[in-house]
Amino acid sequence: MITGGAAGIGAACAERCEADGFEAVVIDRVGSGFIADLSDTEATEKALNQALAGGPITRLVNNVGVVVPAGAGEQSLEELELAWSLNVRCAMQCMQALLPGMQASGFGRIVNMSSRAALGKELRTAYSATKAALIGMTRVWALELGRHGITANAIGPGPIRTELFNRANPPDSPRTRAIVESVPVKRVGTPEDIAHAVSYFLDARSGFVTGQVLYVCGGMTVGVAGV
């Protein structure tokens, strides 16, 4: 199951899952999968029930999220509540819905899409807080669920060239060039870069890796993230 899997990173993850031999079950506001506004608790529950009607799902990618840029003094409580609901509450709700099936199967893989912004980034109070919360939840789930054969890991993407990124950062703009120059590998990431990391964590052979955060950022977090 992939939340927010209709476009961008989520769509790349769904495509990679299909290539790896899995059936991608997508929940998003648009697309051909299960349709739901995942910022709404009841709509999320309805979509989860529909998705699980066909049987248990033992792999989960909590990808859906929202960015609400604002300075610390201007970030509204409404924006914080939206970010919390979509970035954190939805992840927990999806995990709890799939958990009984994972426990019954003695196997599960959970991947939470965090961000390098969890380490701190200007104009990202709500976003950074919720993405850091995802890392905390990932670690707790790893400790509690490992005995059931369930792993939980997080990915922290750096700048990724999605449609939203391209609209905000035209390739020929000085700001975009500055972003590229700040990346040690001298390029912006692609959704496929993230999907490749997701594929590793979802693999049955990755069962000895849990509670970890993998920053897929071209080296931008070197010297920032803890060793």
N, C-alpha and C positions, 0 to 999 in steps of 0.2 A: 504494500500500500504506500502510495506517495501522495502527500498532501501538497496542493499547489502545483500539480504536475502537468498543467496544460500548456505552460510556456516556460521559456528561460531555462534555468538550472533544473527545475522539476521535470520539464519535458525531456531534457537530455538524460536525466536519471531514468525516466520511464523507458526511453528508447534503449538505453544500455541494459536495463533489466530484461527487456524483451530479447535483446541479443544474447544475453547470458542464459536464456532458457526459462525465464520466469514469466508469469502473467502479471503485467503491471495493472494494478487497480488504482485509479486516479480519482481523487476528490478535489474539485476546484469550482470556482464560480462559473467557469466557462469550459467549453471543450466537449468531448464525447464520453467522458467518464461519469461518475456520480457528481451531480451538481449540488453545491451547497455553499452558503456564505459561512466560512469556517470561523468568522469572528462572532458568530451567534451559537451559543451553546446548544440550543434545541435543534437547530438546523444541522449542526455537527453530529449530534446523537442520531438523528434520523438517517443521515447519510451513512454513518457507521453501521447502523442496523441493516441497511440495505446491502452494503458491501459484504457484511458478514453472513448474510442469509445463505450464501452458497457454500459456507464452511469456514473453518479457521484460516487466518492469515498469519504467517509466522515471521514475516519481514516487514519492517515499518521504517519509512523515511519521513521524518517530520520536517518537511521542507518549507511549508507555507510561512510567510512572514510579511511584515509591513515595516517600512522605514518612514518615520515622521520627523524630518529634520527641523531643529529649532535650537536656539540658544538656551542655556540653562535657565535664564530668567523668563523666557517666553514659552517654554514647553508647557502645554496645557495639561490639566488632569485628564481631560477627555482623550487627548492623544496618548497619554500614558496608559489609560485603561484599554484603548484600542490595541496598542502594542502588546500589552500584557495578555489580553485575550487571545490574540492571533498567534503571537510568538511563543507563549508559554502555556496558557490554559489549554489551547488546542492540542499541543504536544502531549500533555498529561492525559487529556481525555482520550486521545487516540491510543496511547499506550495501554491505559486501563481497559479499553474495549477489546484490544487484541490479546491482552495478557492471559486470560483463561485458556485460549487456544494454544498459545505458546507453551504454557505450563503443562497442558495436557499432552503436547507433542514432545516435551522435553527438549525443545529447541526454539530459539528465537534470535532475531537480529534487529536491533534498534539503532538508527542513525539519526542524530539530531543536528539540524543545520544551524550552527551558531554563526559567528563572524569574527574577523580580526578586530572588529569594533568593540568586542567584549573586553579588549585590553585597554580601551579608552580611545575616543575620537571626538573631536570638536563637533558641535551641533548634533549630537547623538545621545542625549540623556536617556530618553525612553528606549531607544533601540539598543544602546550598549547595555543598559540595565537588564533588559529582557534576554539578550543574547548571552550575557554572563549567567543569568538564572538558568538557562538551558544547560550550560556547562555544569553547574552545581547539581541539577537534576540528573544529568548523565552519570555523574560519579556515584550518586546515591543508588540509582537503578543498577549500576554495575555491581555494587556491593550486595544489594538485596536479591538480585535476580540471577546471579551467576550460578547458584546451586541448582537452578532449573535448566541450565544449558542455554541461558539467554545472555547475550552480550549487549552492551550499550556504549556507543561511542559518539563523538561529536566531530564535525568538520567546521573549520573556520575559514571560509573563503576570503581571499583578498579581492581586488578589483576584477570583476568578471564582465566580459563583453557580451552583455545581453541587450535586448532592444531598449530597455529602460536606461541602461548605461550609455548606449550610443546616443539616445535623445538628449541626455544630460551632459554628455561629453563628446561633442563632435570630433571626429578624428583629426581635423586640421586646426583645432583650437590650441592656444598656448597652454591652457589648463590641462588638457588631455595629454599633451606632450610632457608636461611636468609630472603627471601621474606615471606615465610610462617610464620616464627617466628615474623615478624613485623606486622602481621595481628592480631588484638585482638581476633578474633574467631579461630585463629590458623589453618586456611585452606585457600586455594585459592578458589575464586568463580567459579561458573559454568555458562554457557550460560543460563541455566534454571533459575538461580537466577535473571538474568537481565530480562528474558522474563516474569517472574512473576510480576516484577515491571511495565513493559510495559503494561501487562494485566490490572493492576489496573487503570492506566492512560487512557486506551482506553475504559474502562467501561462507559456506559451511566450514572451510578450512581456516577461517580467521578466529576460531573459538577460543584461542589463548590470548586474545587482545580485547580488553574491555576497560571502560572508564577513561579512555584516552581522548585527547583533542588533537586532531591533525589539521594544521594550518596549511591550506593549499593557497599560497599567496605569492609565489615566485620569490620567496625569501624576504618579504617585507617585514615579517615579525622577528627576524633574527636580531638579537640585541634588545628586543622588547618583551617577548614571551619568556616566562621562566624556564630554566633548564630542567 
